[in-house]
């Protein structure tokens, strides 16, 4: 069961963004996935992959909160964190910490978030 904070819709802002919702789902998936890594990776790849995943919705929210020109910069940071996450997933695969089949749902969600971030970035540029 997902726990969410109850926020009135008029105050939700970034929470209404589908890209933020999808990025939050990605974080949940990454945490469940990273729990399968060896204990020796607790302060290595596990920590790194979790931080990269958390950075994505965090930057979407922070950019939304800052507004203006900073929003686009934060979306680009989120895109960079997504690329970092994808690289770390590849590393986990190469180290045999997961199978391609286990990683497939995370890859698919990451790709979807990437497309959404690209669309948001383009929309922000066109708005200027």
C-alpha positions as CSV (number, residue, x, y, z in Angstrom):
1,X,0.0,0.0,0.0
2,X,1.4,3.4,-1.0
3,X,1.6,6.0,1.6
4,X,1.0,9.5,0.3
5,X,0.7,12.9,2.0
6,X,-2.7,14.3,1.6
7,X,-2.3,17.7,0.0
8,X,-5.2,19.8,-1.2
9,X,-5.1,20.0,-5.0
10,X,-4.8,23.8,-5.1
11,X,-1.5,23.4,-3.2
12,X,-0.1,20.4,-5.0
13,X,1.6,22.0,-8.0
14,X,4.3,19.7,-9.0
15,X,2.4,16.7,-7.6
16,X,0.0,17.2,-10.5
17,X,2.7,16.6,-13.1
18,X,2.6,13.1,-14.6
19,X,6.4,13.2,-14.9
20,X,6.8,13.7,-11.2
21,X,4.3,10.9,-10.4
22,X,6.1,8.5,-12.8
23,X,9.5,9.5,-11.4
24,X,8.3,8.8,-7.9
25,X,7.2,5.3,-9.0
26,X,10.7,4.9,-10.5
27,X,12.2,5.7,-7.1
28,X,10.1,3.0,-5.4
29,X,11.1,0.4,-8.0
30,X,14.8,1.3,-7.7
31,X,14.7,1.0,-3.9
32,X,13.1,-2.5,-4.1
33,X,15.5,-3.5,-6.8
34,X,18.6,-2.2,-4.9
35,X,17.6,-4.2,-1.9
36,X,18.6,-7.3,-3.9
37,X,22.2,-6.1,-4.3
38,X,24.9,-7.8,-2.2
39,X,25.4,-6.3,1.3
40,X,29.0,-5.3,0.2
41,X,27.4,-2.7,-2.1
42,X,25.4,-1.0,0.7
43,X,27.8,2.1,0.6
44,X,28.7,1.7,-3.0
45,X,26.3,1.1,-5.9
46,X,23.2,0.7,-3.8
47,X,23.6,4.1,-2.3
48,X,24.6,5.7,-5.6
49,X,21.7,4.2,-7.5
50,X,19.2,5.3,-4.8
51,X,20.5,8.8,-4.8
52,X,20.3,9.1,-8.5
53,X,16.7,7.9,-8.5
54,X,15.7,10.3,-5.7
55,X,17.3,13.2,-7.5
56,X,14.9,12.9,-10.5
57,X,11.6,13.8,-8.8
58,X,13.4,16.0,-6.3
59,X,14.7,18.2,-9.1
60,X,11.3,18.3,-10.8
61,X,9.8,19.5,-7.6
62,X,12.6,22.0,-6.8
63,X,12.5,23.5,-10.2
64,X,8.8,23.9,-10.1
65,X,9.1,25.6,-6.7
66,X,11.7,28.0,-8.0
67,X,9.9,28.8,-11.2
68,X,11.2,31.0,-13.9
69,X,14.4,30.1,-15.7
70,X,15.6,27.8,-12.9
71,X,12.8,25.3,-13.8
72,X,14.4,24.4,-17.1
73,X,17.8,24.0,-15.4
74,X,16.4,21.7,-12.8
75,X,14.7,19.6,-15.5
76,X,18.1,19.3,-17.2
77,X,19.6,18.2,-13.8
78,X,16.8,15.6,-13.5
79,X,17.7,14.4,-17.0
80,X,21.3,14.0,-16.0
81,X,20.3,12.1,-12.9
82,X,18.3,9.8,-15.1
83,X,21.3,9.1,-17.3
84,X,23.3,8.4,-14.2
85,X,20.7,6.0,-13.0
86,X,20.6,4.2,-16.4
87,X,24.4,3.9,-16.3
88,X,24.2,2.4,-12.8
89,X,21.6,-0.1,-13.9
90,X,23.9,-1.1,-16.7
91,X,26.7,-1.6,-14.1
92,X,24.5,-3.7,-11.9
93,X,23.7,-5.9,-15.0
94,X,27.4,-6.2,-15.9
95,X,28.2,-7.2,-12.3
96,X,25.3,-9.8,-12.4
97,X,23.4,-8.2,-9.6
98,X,20.3,-8.6,-11.6
99,X,19.0,-10.3,-14.7
100,X,17.8,-8.3,-17.7
101,X,14.4,-9.6,-17.0
102,X,14.5,-8.2,-13.4
103,X,15.6,-4.8,-14.7
104,X,13.2,-4.6,-17.6
105,X,10.4,-2.9,-15.8
106,X,12.8,-0.3,-14.3
107,X,14.3,0.3,-17.7
108,X,10.9,0.8,-19.3
109,X,9.9,3.3,-16.6
110,X,13.2,5.1,-16.8
111,X,12.7,5.4,-20.6
112,X,9.2,6.8,-20.1
113,X,10.4,9.3,-17.5
114,X,13.2,10.3,-20.0
115,X,10.7,11.0,-22.8
116,X,8.5,13.0,-20.4
117,X,11.4,15.1,-19.2
118,X,12.5,15.8,-22.7
119,X,8.9,16.9,-23.6
120,X,8.8,19.1,-20.5
121,X,12.2,20.6,-21.3
122,X,11.0,21.4,-24.9
123,X,7.8,22.9,-23.7
124,X,9.6,25.2,-21.2
125,X,12.0,26.3,-24.0
126,X,9.0,27.0,-26.4
127,X,7.3,29.0,-23.6
128,X,10.1,31.5,-23.4
